Each structure stands twice: as structure tokens, then as C-alpha cells.
Amino acid sequence: MAYSEALAERIRDVLGPREDLREQKMFGGLAFMVGGHMAVGIVGDELMLRLGEEGAEALLGDEHVRPMDFTGRPMKGFVYVGPAATRDARALRKWVAEGVAYARSLPPAARRARRPRPGQRVARARRA
């Protein structure tokens, strides 16, 4: 599934340059990782937020928010925000700030070693 590159650019503008920011393709879209944790993302033309169970539950009453049901089953702690709720810059900043605040509230993410790609040579430690 493709994602809205226009929305991605708008999110990049909101997030600005920061050392703890990384973009990663995820959930068939694009995720913005802050401090190693997903903060916000895009699936299609919808904003995806990670807010934790309590934060997500609190927003489900909003007419533009629905549970993230990427696999057909709702994922706890994640919501989709419809395009109508992210049209203006101020609203988008608010949503992105909520996702970033949640990501920053989590303990530092442990860096995982990347698995080698098929055919990639792996350096082995020398024996003394």
C-alpha cells in the first residue's frame, strides 16, 4: 500500500531536524521513529499515531479517529486519524506532538543488530 508523500513532507516539516528521528517503512506505509520508538506514521492518506492504550482509548470518541486495524484486529495503543482532521497545519502539529510525547515517555529503545541481507558477507571476530 502506498502512502501520501504530501502528508509525509508535512510531518517532516513539523518534526524538523532532530538527531533522534528516523523514518522506516512499516505497516505498508511510513513510520517516523523518535528515540527508537514509533511516534507517528502514514498508511494510505491516514495519520497513524502510537499513544499507548489509555491515550488511544481517550481519542476514540473523536469523529476522525478510529482504531488501527491493520490486520483486521484492532491494535491496542494505536489509532488512525482521518485526512479531514489533519488538513490544517495547526491540527497536524497537535496530532504529531501527541505521538512524539508518547514515544519520548517510553524507556530508551535497545538498538537491535541488523540482520544481514541475503548474500551479504558478515565480518567475524578474529580469534586471539
N, C-alpha and C positions, 0 to 999 in steps of 0.2 A: 504494500500500500504506500502510495506516495504521501508526502506531507507538504503543507503550504510553505514554500520558501519565503513568501512575503511575510508570513507570521514569524518564521524563524529569524528573519532580518530585524523585525520589530522587537523580538525578545532579545536579540544580541544588543540592540541599541539600549534597551532597558538595563540589561546586566552590565554593560560596559566592560572595559578591560579589567580583568582580575586574575590573579595567579591561580586561584583555586577552582577555576571554571574549565570544564572540559565538555565537549559535545560528543555524543555517542549515539549511533543508530541503535534503536531499541523499540520493541513493540511495533515493528513495522513503520516506525516514524523516527523522530529525532528527540533525544533526551539531552537536557542541559544538567550536567552534574556539578554540584557545588560541594567542595570538600570531599569528593568521592561518593557523594550521595545524590540520587536523582532529586532535583527540585521541581523542575517543570519539563514539559515535553510537548510534542505536537504529534498527533495522529490524525491524518487527513487534514481537515481545517479546524480541528478542535484542539484547545489547550488541554493538556493533561497536567494535573497537579498531584504531588505527593504531600499529604497533610497529616498523616497518621490517622488512626481510627476515629479519635474524637473530633479532630479538625474536619475530616471528610464528612462525618455524620452531621456536624453542625451546619454544613453548607448545602446539604441535600434538599432543603426546603426552597432554595433559590430556583426560580423558574428556568434558569440557564445551566443548571448544574445537574449532572446525573452520575450514577456510579460508573466507575470504569469497569467495563465488562468485556475486555479484550478477548477473553477465551470463552465467552458465553456465561461465565460465572463472575459476579462482582468481585473485584479485588479490594479487600479492606484497606482503607487508608489512602486510596487513590480516587480521584474524580475527573470527569471530563467537564470542561466548561465550553459551552457552545459559542460559535462565532459572534452572535449578537452581543454577548457580554464582554467581548474583547475588541470591539470596533474602535473605541477611542483610546488614546494613549494613556490617559489617567486610569481608566479601568484596567488596562493591561498591566500597568505598573503595580496596581494593587494586587492583582492575582499573582504576578511573578514574585512580589515581595512576600506573600504568604508562603509560597513554595520554598523560597530561599530561606526564610526564617525557620521553617521546619527542618530543612536539610542542615542548617547550622546548629540546630538544637541537638542533633544526633552526635554520638561519640565519633571521633575520627575514624574514617574507614581504613581498614587494613588494606595495604596495597597487595593485590594478588599478582603473582607471577603470570606473565602471559604465556599461554601455550604456544609452542612453535607451530607455524603453518605447515601444511603438508609439503614435504620436500625441503623444508628449511633445516639447515645444519644447526646443531646445538653444541655450543662450546662445553667441554667437560673439564672439570677441575683436574689439575695435574697431581699426581701422587708424589709425595716427598720422598 
